[in-house]
Amino acid sequence: MRESMARSDVAPAMADSGLAAFADLQDEYARPSNPRGRPGYQSPTRGSGGGHHGILRFLAFMAVLVVVMGAIALTVLRPLLTGAVVGWASDNPSALSMPLVADLVREDLGSRLTTAPSGDSTEVPFVIATGDTTRLLGQKLASGGLVVDSRAFVFQAYQQKVAGTWTAGNYVLRKNMTPAEIVQALAEGPPPDPTITIGLREGLRIEQITAKLQTLTVGKPALQMDPQDFYDLAKHPPDELLTSYPWLHLPAGASLEGFLGAATYRVKPNITADAFVRMLLDHFYEAVGPDRINVPKARGLSFYQVVTMASLVEQEAALDGERRLIAGVFTNRLNPKKFPLGMLQSDITIFYINDSIQVAKIAVPQWVNYLFLGPVKGQLAGVTLPTELEGYDTYTNKGLMPGPIDTPSLSSIDAALNPDTKAGYLFFVAKNDGSGTSAFAKTQAEHEKNLKKYGYIK
């Protein structure tokens, strides 16, 4: 605008000087010619050549007139020309590759071309979706307050010759970046994912989760948390943690086993053990919901006992369709009227005891090499178990185990809440035929027939 004003000041001056020259020439040619025979008359073809000077002066006049009229035209028509070109370039960004067009757009944008929206250095997420054009990205940046004018981004993109080369992905920008800096940042492609993915499936025990975390402490990005800190917190949760979860009614001295929600988590590399444990607990509560936690009195179990039962079902059931039947077998066994022994007699609890004993012998970083639920070496019968593991021997103890042995799925929790006991099954065994199904029995005799049928005994 300032440049246009300056030019408009110059034009009148040029016009005035041109008109003055025009007036002089007019005076010259307006003078009456000396008639022949009068004193002072000279023939156009003779004497000092005054006719040639007249022609030259006329040509000079025309040249000045052209310059003056051109200056006036440029001064008056330039805003209209600039507006038309700028509008055309907005609709056709590829036209910015033409120097004249680029010059006019640069002039129109002015300081908006190099000015950041603010001095705010806070990081702002920005997404380039597949198929986003340079023009659309400019609009998204403007609506997000990342550029003052969307055209400034488009202009810089074409000037840097990167328009149309964008890679879809997640980016991080700042509002104190200039359009040129934003173009450069986006042209470099999405930065490496700043988060770490931690996938935890159902059926994992605390030691397995800890081993999983250990595998993530290497690579880029690497988990900065010490897995030992996570293990200590999950095994011995402090009161300040437990008070944050009033729904979590744990027996005195109990660990968080069974309540560390299974899911895929995306965390920052510097997440703390406390923050991660809370993340798992929060997910468990959101997934399970208060309706399951508030167990009906008719079930005869606390929610903690329901999760304990469900953790057993999680390991024993291969198919969702059999979970309620398997939960029914264990529920029937706890009923002395149906099963006088009152014992669960689950092999899975023996594996749990064995794994607990073995991992206690090795350092936490070595747990990644341990095979959980693998073959039991030797016999546990007659072996003096650590006090905290005695109650998990379901072949010598009546009733439920002291606590969960893994994180159960919602299907297993629902099965434990509503077991199928009507069939009166007291035994089951995997068919070993690749189907994943089980053979159920109501009596010991029927059970032994199934054991022979499916190759467990001769």
N, C-alpha and C positions, 0 to 999 in steps of 0.2 A: 504494500500500500504506500509506504514511504517513497519507494522508487518511482511509483506511478505519479505521485504528487510532484516529485522533483522534475519529472519529465514534463508535466503539465505546466510548470513554471517556466521552463525553457522554451516551450513551443511558442508562447505569445511573443517572446523576445525575437525569436527567429522570424515569426510572422511579421513583426513590426519592421525588421530590417529589410525583409523581402518586399514589403509593401512600399517602403521608402525608395528602394531601388526601382520598383515598378513606377512609382510616381515620377522619379527623375526621367525615366525613359519616356513616360507619357509626355512630360513637358518637352522633351527633346523632339518627339515626333509630332507634337501638337503645334510647334512653331510653324507659321506660314512659310512656304517656300518663296525664295526671291524670284520674282518673275524675270524672265529673260530681259536683258537690256538694262536691269536695275543695277545700281552699284553694289558690289560685293557678291554678285551672283557668280557661282562657279558651276560648270557643267558636271553632272554626276560621273561622267567618263573622263573628266579632265581634272587637272589641278592636284590638290593634296590628298585625294582619295577619301573624302568624308563619307561616301556611301558604304564603303567596306567597314568603316568603324561603326556605322549604324547597324549593320547586319550582325557584327560581332557582339555589339552591346545588346542586341535583341536576343541572340542565342544565350548570352550570359543571364539575361533576365529570365529566360525560360528555364535554365538550369536551376537558378535560385528558386524559381516558382515551384519546380518539381520537388526540390528538397523541402521547401516550406510545407507544401501540401502533403508530402510523405510523412513529415514530422507530425503534422496535425492529425493525419490519418492514424498513425501509430498511437498517438496519445489518446485519441478518442476511441479508437476501435480495439486497442490492446486489451482492456478489461473484458470486452465481449469475446475476443479471440481466446484469451486465457481461460475464461469460464467454460467455453465450448470444448477446448482441448482437455481441460482438467476433468470435466464431466465424462467425456469420451474415454479418457484413461481409467476412470473409476469403473466403468463398465467393461473395459477391455484392458486389463492390467498388462498384457503382453506389449501394449503400445509404449510402455515405459522404457523399452529397449531403444526407442528412437530418441536421440539426443535432444531435439527441440522439445518434444513432449516432456521428457524428463526435466528439462530446465524449467518449463512452465509449471509443472507440478511441484518441483522443489521450491520455486518462488511462492507458490500458493500455500504450501504447508508451513513454510517459515520455521519458527522455533519449535513447532510441534514435531518436526522431523527428528530433532535431537534432544528433546526434553523428556525426562522420566515423569510419570504421573505424580510421584511423591518421593519423599525421602525414606519411606518405610522399607526396611531391609528384611522384614518378615518373609519367610519362604511361603510361597503359594503354589499348591499343586495345579498342574495344567495337563490336560489330556489331548493328544492328537489321535483322533479316530481314523480308522481306515477310510480313505476316500476324501478326507478333508482337503479342500483347495486352499491356496494361499489367501484368497479373498475371504473365505469362510474363517480361516484362522485369525485373520485380522479382526473380523467382527467378534469372534469369541474373546480375543484379547481385550478389545475395547469394552465389551460388556462386563468383563471381569476386572476392569480398572487397571489393566496392565499396560495399556497404551492410551495416550490422549486422543489419538485419531487412528482409526483402523488403517487409513491409507498410508500412514507413516510406516507401519510394518510392511505393507505390500510394497511400497517404494523401496525400502531397504532390502527386501528379499530379492527384488529384481536387480538392484544395484550390485548385490553380492552374488548374483547369479545362482541362487539356491532355490528359487521359487519352483514348486512342484517336486522337490526332492525329499519331502518330509517323510519321516518314519513314524508309524503309529506307535504309541506307547505313553507312559506316564513321565511327566517332566516336573521339574521344580523351578519356579521363577520367583522374581522379587519385584515389587512395585517401584523400586528405585533403579530399575534397569532401563536404559534407553532402548528405543526401537531397534537400533543396530545391535545392541548386546543381546536382545531377545532373539533376533534372527540368528545370531551366531550360536546361541545356546540350543535353539531348536534344530539348527542344521547339524549339530554334532550328534544328534540321535538321543534316544532316551538313556539316562544314566543307569548304571547297574542297580538292580532292585535293592533298595536299602533295608529290606526286611528279610527275615529268615522264616521259612516254612517248617513248622513242627507238626507232623502228622501222627496222631495217637489213636490207635484203633481200640475197640472194645476188647476186654479180656486181658489187658496188660496190668501187671502188678507194679508197685512203686519202683522196684529195682529195675524192671524193664524200661520204664519211662526214664529213669536216671541214665541207663545205658544209651537210650536214644539221644538224650541231651549230650552225652559224651561224644557221640559221632558228629555233632554239629559244632564242636569247639575248634574244628579245623576247616579250612577252605575260606572262600570269600563270598559274602561276609561271614565271619566266624562268631559263634555265640560266645559272649564274654562272661556269661554266668558260670560259676563253678558248680558242676553237677552235684558235688558233695554237699553244697549249701542247700540245693533243692531237696536232696534226699533227707538231710537232717531235719529240715523244716516239715517235710511231709510225714516223716516217721514220728516226730515229736513236736507237733504244732503247739506254739505258745498260747497262753491265755488271750493275749491281745489280738491274736489272729482268730481264735475261736469265737470271741465275743462279737466279731463282725458278722458272724453267721449263726443267728439264733435258731435257725431251723436245723442246724447240724448238731444233733444230740449224740455226742460220742461218750462211750464209757470212759471212766478215768484212765488216763494213760494210753488210750487208743490212738492209732495213727489215722491218717486221712485215706487209708486204703479203701477203695470202692467208690470214692466220691470225687475223684480227679477226672472230670469229664473228658470223654473221648471225642475228639474232633480234630480238624486241621486248623492250626493256629498260625497267624502271621505276626511275628514279633520283631521288635528292633533288636539289634545285636547286643545292646547294653541293658536289656531287661533284667531286673533283679529276680532272685529266687522267690522273694515274697510276692512280687507283682505277678509272677507266672503262676504260683500256687493259687493266688486269688483269682486269676483268670480261669483256671481249671474249675475251681469251686463255683464261680459265677456261671460258667457254662453248664455245669451239672444241674444247678438249680433251675436255670432257664429251660433246659431240656426236659427235666423231670416234672417240674411244676408243683405247686402246693397241693393239688388234688391227690397226687400219688404220695406225697410226703405225709399228709394227714390220713394215715391208714385207718380204715374202719375198725372199730373194736372187735367186730365179729371175726376178723382175721386172726386175732390172738397173737399178733407179733408187732413189735415196734418197727418203725421205718428202718432203723439200723439193722434189725434182724431180717427184714425183708431184703435189704441190699446184700446181706450175708448169704441168704438163700439164693438170691439172683446171681451172685458171683459164682456159685457152684453150678447153677444151671448153665451159665455162660460157657463154662468149660466142657460140660457134659453133652450139651445139645449141639448138633451139627445143622439142624434144620429148624426154622422158626415154627413150623407146624407141630413140632414135637416138644417145644419148650414147656407148655402147660402140662403135658403128660409126665415129663421128667420132674417138673416141680411137684406134680401130684404124687409121684413115687416117693420123693423125699418127705413130703408132708405126711403121707401115710405111714412112713417109717417112724416118724416122730410121735405117732399116735399109738400108745401102748396097747390099745384095744385091737389094733390091726397088726402091729408088729411089736411083740413083747420085748425084743432086744432094745428097741429104742435108739438104734445106731444108724447113722447115715451110710456107713460103709462105702465111702467114695474113694476110688483110687486117686482122683485128682488131688485130694487133700494130702495124700502121701507124697505126691510129686511136689506139692507146695512146701512141705516140710523139708524134703531133700534139697530143693533149690535154695531154701533159706539157709540151710546149714552150709552148703557149698559156697555161696556168694560171700558169706561171712568170712571165709578163709582168704579171699583175694581182695585186692584194692579196687576201689570204685572204677578207676580208668580201665581195669581189665574185665569189667562186666560185659563189655561189648563183644568179648570172645566167648562168653559162656552160653551154652545151649539150655535155655529154660524149657522145662517139661520134657527133658530128654530122659534116656534110660536111667533107672536108679541102680547105682553100683552097690552091690551087697544088699543086705536086708536091714530094715529099720527095726524089725522085731528084736526086742531085748536091748536096744540102744537107748541110753539115757538121753532124753531130749532136753534142750534148753527149756526153762520154765515157760517162756513166752510162746513156745511151740507145742507144748504138751496137749493143749485143748484141740489142736487141729488134727490129731490122730482119731479119725472117725471110726476106726475099727476097735478102739478101746474105750472111747468116750461116748456117752449118750448125748443126744440133743445136737443143736447146731454148733458149729465152730464158734470160737470167741469173736470172730469178726470176718469181714470180707477177705477174699483172697485175690481179687482183681477188680477192675472197673467193669461192671456189667452193662449190657445194652438196655435200651428201653424195653425191648421185647422180653428180655429175661426178667426185668423188674416187674413188668405186667404179668408174666407167668407166675412169679413168686407172690404177687398180690392176689391172683385169681387162679390157683392151681386146679388141674383137672383130677379130682380124686374119686369121681364117681365110678370109674372102671375098676377101682380097687387094686391097681398094679402096685407091686412091691419090689419088682426087679426089672432091669432092662439091660440090654447089651447091644453094642454096635454090630450090625450084620456082617461087617467086613467084606462086603461085596461091591464096594465102590459107590453105593447109592447114598450113603450118608444116613440112612435110616436105621432105626433101632428095633429090636425085638423085645416086646414087653411080656411080662409074666406075673401071675398072681401068687404063685406058690414056688417054693424052692425046687420042687420036682420039675415044673415047667421051665424054670430058669436053667436048670442043668441040661435039659434037652436042647435049649437054645445055645448053650455053651458048646455042646457037642456038634450041633448043626453048623455052627459058624466057625468051627475049628479052634476053639479056645481050650477044650479038653478032649481026650480020646475016650 
